[in-house]
Each structure stands twice: as structure tokens, then as C-alpha cells.
Amino acid sequence: MLICLITSYKNLSGGQKINIDDLDVGTKLLFEKAYYSFEGCDNRSEGYYVLAPIYKKKDSYVRILKRGVIENKASIVTDTKSKKVKSTKEDFGKQIGLSSISWTNEESVIIILEKKILDEIVNIQFNINNRYSYLGEFCAAKYLKESLVFERVPHSNSTEKPMVIFSSNMKAVTEYLDENEGNISEKRVYVIGDKWFSNGQFSNLLTLEDACDDFGIPLTVFSSVPSVMDELKFKFLKKMEKEFCWLEFEEFSKMEISFEFVSS
């Protein structure tokens, strides 16, 4: 979960924004919690651009705005929905001390973990601005189920570019990297848990490591100490840029630890 919070913080505080010159007419945008279609320059006002509401409602109207307003407050979306977007991202930004937030999700990662753990994480609630919110409301995510098949993560805004791609299928992640020849927006792959070091999964982990190495994508591993206690797995960890191994309490309690003080 900490990885998700850090990734969300990087996006909200990063100062990134869209460039109007890169937008095509008809590009779908999220602006001030509602969805609009970018209609290009306003013919009557130089330096102003037109946003047309995608869904016709009583409180919706065509917006004619300066370039900077759109670039600073809008984000490109992959889909739209008629329901108004909640203010959770803004509220989360304020809660962590940001006076303003970036709306583009430029920082994104892949997290591989067991599905049962993911199900627990996405249903945890946070008290943000005196309202209980889910992780997906301020850290947009998708779930890679199998080869190039993505599913919606509960409570996540599915119209946004995801900050996190979760998966419990290591082969699917490797295929995702291979299919795109490493040309993906995700900047790191995290592998969490002991399962991936078991005899049935470790070969998949080695294949994933090769793919990450080929495409220059950093791989970080989190696991317990007992799960990596053999020569082959030690060799694997030695190649990692970062790895974090912990000792479960039951194992730690069985250990005898002695100290020898040496004068300096």
C-alpha cells in the first residue's frame, strides 16, 4: 500500500500538465470533476480554447478558457462517465500538504502480489477530509488478469490513466512487457510476497527479471528471509537493484543473537 501512496504523491506533487498543442479536436478531458471534449481554438477570442461538455446536464455548459487554465487543471482520459467525479484527489493532496495538485498521471508502476492481498488493500478506507475514501479514488489502478486483459479495480476511477497496474499473474506481466517491447509508461516493477519464490513460480520470476533487464525496467522484490534461503535465489537477489527481505516473528523468536563489542 505504501508504494501506491508514494506513487500517488509523486503524481499529485509532480507539477506535470498537459500541452494543448498536443491535443486533437475531440480529445476527451477531465476538467473540474466533469468530462469535456476539446474543440480547439475559439474563433472569437485569441488565446482561448473551447471545451464542450460530453454529457448534457442542467449545470453543464460550453467552457471558453485560457490555455493555462486548461493545461493546469485538465487531464486526458481514456473513457468518460456521466457521474461527476469525486474530489478525493484534491482532498488527499490538501491532507498531505499540497496547495495545488497535478492532474496528469505521469508516474506509474506495476505491482505483482497475491489476489487475496490485493482484495484487502483495495477495500481499505481512508479518512480524507472527514469522509471515508478508498485507495482507488486517489490512486487510479487497473488489474492485469491475463495476457493483455485488463479489469477494473474496485472503487478506482476507470477513466483515468492508471498510476498502478496490479497483477497476480507473473506471466501476464512478462507478456505485457514483451508485447510492448518495453515501451510502457510504468517505470518500475514490484514483486511482493513469498509465493513467487516457490518452486512453481520461481522460473516465472527469472523470466520476468530477464524481460525487465532487457528493457531497462527496474525490478524490486519484497519477500521473507526463509523464502530465499538457497543458492539459486541468492544469486537472483544479487542481481537486484533493490530487494527487501523480512523475518517473520516466529522465525525471529527462534534465533539466538549475541553481541561482541570491539573497542575502537
Order of alpha helices (4+ residues) and beta strands (2+ residues): alpha-beta-beta-beta-beta-alpha-beta-alpha-beta-alpha-beta-beta-beta-beta-beta-alpha-beta-alpha-beta-alpha-beta-alpha
